[in-house]
Amino acid sequence: MATTIQISRDLQKALADRKLFDRETYEEIIWDLIEDTIEISEQTKKDIAKARRDIREGRVYSQDEVKKELDL
């Protein structure tokens, strides 16, 4: 069920400035903003911690190393 909300002209302009494309709705913009504030999952936190350990311990390859290995 859709509803109507009242916003100031300043907020309307700020939302319009965030549009990635002309036909993007204010609802899509607001959902994107909400999504940016949702806490990341526990699994994602574990994956980030593992990636950081891999970097610290040298288990990474540079882009140049990968290109060389793949003959690109």
Order of alpha helices (4+ residues) and beta strands (2+ residues): alpha-alpha-alpha-alpha
